[in-house]
Amino acid sequence: MRRFLGVILIILGIITICYPKMKEAYFNYQQRKLLETLIQGWEELDDYQVIEEVPEEDLPLSDENKEDSEKEYLAKYIQAHMEGILKIEKINLELPILKGATKTNLNISAASIEGTGRPGQVGNYCISAHRGRSYGRLFNRLDELEKGDLVKIIEKNTTHTYEVFEKLLVETEDSWVLLPEKDQKLLTLITCDYSRKPYPRLIVKGRLIDEKQ
């Protein structure tokens, strides 16, 4: 019995000594997984296509859905995947925000990057979109935003208003712009800048200033 208690005490001692390192290793693992998710959404923007209409092959159509018209199915798809509406009056923009910056979602509209924040909450809510060739298409006019401009995120019962405080170009490896800042309620809008290759990212950052229900 004493030998058994001794073994238990030794095991408990080892766990106590190793716990901080085990905890640190776990958090490092979780952080790596988060960054992998963020970077995946970040890199989808490099797969640039000029989107004027959604090609049928880019939609995940089942045999049943193929019987619907493209517009009808697209409306159903957006309704099923939409988590809010992005509205920027200055550039006459109003887009559904689809959940997850996948190739399909980015070919349709703006999309949130999974693993980032939520509207109105502490964190960094990141939304990406392509820049269509047509004037005003998707994030085509995002570069017109300046410090002090307003961006609204409309959810079912709440409108979150953000004020732009920064606009910058970053390189493809600079995914740090997706990360949160302490106690800040941030919004980050992301698109590619096609002035050169490799494409840099155009970043517009806003800070929450108002919420209305």
N, C-alpha and C positions, 0 to 999 in steps of 0.2 A: 504494500500500500504506500509506504514511504517512497519507494523507488518510483511508483507511478506518479505521485504528487511532485516528486523532483523533476520528472520528465515534463510534466505539465508546466511547472514553473519555468523551466528552461525554454520551452516553446513560447510561453507568454513573454519572456524576456527578449527572445529573438524577434518576435512580432513587434514589440514595443520599440526596439532599436531600428527595425527595418521600416516601420510604418511611414515615417516622413518621406523616405526615399520612394516607397511604393506609391504614396499619395502624389508625389511630384511626378513620377513616371506616368501615372494615370492621367494627370492633368496635361502633361506634355502630349500624350497620345490623343486626348480629346481636342487639344489645340491644333494638332496636325490634321486631324479629320476635318475640323472646321475650316482650316485654311485650304484643304483640298477641295472642299465644297465651294468655297468662295472663288478660288482660282478657276474652277471648272466653269462657273457662270461667267467669270471675267473673260476667259479664253473663247467662249462661244461667239463673242463679238468679232473675232478675227475671221470667222467663216462668213464673209460679206457676200450678200446678194442684193441686187437692186429689186426691191419688192414693190410692185405696183398693184398686183393682185395675188392672192394666195394660190399657188399651184396646187392642184389636187393631190399630187404625189407627196406634198409636204404635210398633208393632214392625215392623222392616224385613222383612216376610214375602215370600218368593218364592212362585211358584205351587206349587212342591213343598212348601214349608213350610206352606202353607195347609191341607194335608191333615192336619197334626198338630194335636193339641189345643193350646190356648193354654198350658196348664201345661207340656206336654212341650216345646214350642218355647222357652218362657221359660227352662226349665232348661238347654236346649242353648245358648241365647244367653248366659246368665250364665256357664256353664262356659267358653265360648269367649273371653269378655271379662274374666273375673275375674283380678285380680292379687294378691288377698289377702282377708283377712277383718278387719273392724273389730269389736272386742269391748270393750264398756264395761260392766262388771258393775254399777256403781252404778245405772245407769238401765236395766239388763236389756236391753241392746242388742247385737245381733250381726248384722252386715250384710256381704254380699259387697261388695268394692271393685271397681268396674268401671273399666276404663282409658278415661279421657277424659270430661270433664264435658259431654257432649252432652245434648241434650234427651231423647233416648231413654234414655240411661243414667240420667239424673237422675229420670226417671219410673219407673224400676225400683228403684233402690237408691242407695247412696252411690257417688261417682265421684271418682277422682283428677283433678287439674287438670294437663294435660300441660304440660311445661316446668318443673315444679317438681321437688323432690328425690325421693329413693327411701327406702324404709324402712331405718332403721339407718345411713344414710350422712350425711355432712356436707351440709347443705342444709336445705330447708324442704319437707317432704312435705305437700302440701295436698289435703284431701279435702272435698268439698262434698256436700250433700244438701238436699232440700226438707224442709219440716215438714208432715207429714200432719195431718189434722184429728183422727184417732183418737189417743187417748192412747198414747204410746210408739211411734207410727208414724214411721219414718225418724228425722230429727233433732228430733222434737217435744219431747223432754225435754233437749235439749242445754244449755239454760239452767240446768239443775240442777247441772251440774258446777261444782266449786270448786277452788281451789288445793290441791294435794296429791292429788287424785283420779287414778286410774290409767286409762290407755287402752292397749289392746293392738292391735298390728298383727300378724296371723298370716299368715306365708308358708308355703310348702310345708315347709321344713325349719327355720324360725326363727320365734320369737316375740319381737317387739320391744315393750318396755314403756316408755311415756312417762308422765311425771308432769306434770299440769297446773300451770302457773305463772302463767297470766294468762287473764282473760276480759274481753272488751270489745265495745262496739258501735262500728262505724265507718260512715262514709257510703259511698255507692256509688262515689264517685271515689277512695276510699282503698285502692287495690289494692296499696299498698306492703306490706300485711301478708302478701302472697304471697311476698315476696322473701326470700332467705336472709340469715342473719347470719354473720359471720366465724367459721369453725371450729365452728359450732353444729350439732347434730343435732336438728332441730326437726320437730314435727308441728303442722299448723294445720287445725282443723276449722271449717267455714264453713257457715252457713245464713242465711236471711233472717229478720229480725224484722218481724212484720206488725202491730206496734202503731201504725204510722203510714206515710204515703206521702210521698216515695219511700221504699221499704223500706231501712232500714239493714241492715248485715251483723252478725250475731252471730258473734264469733270466739272460739274456745277454742284456746289455744296450749299445747303440751306439749314437754318436753325428754326425750330418751332417757336412761333410767337403767339399763336392763338388756336383755340379749339372751340367749336360751336356744335351743339347738338340740335 
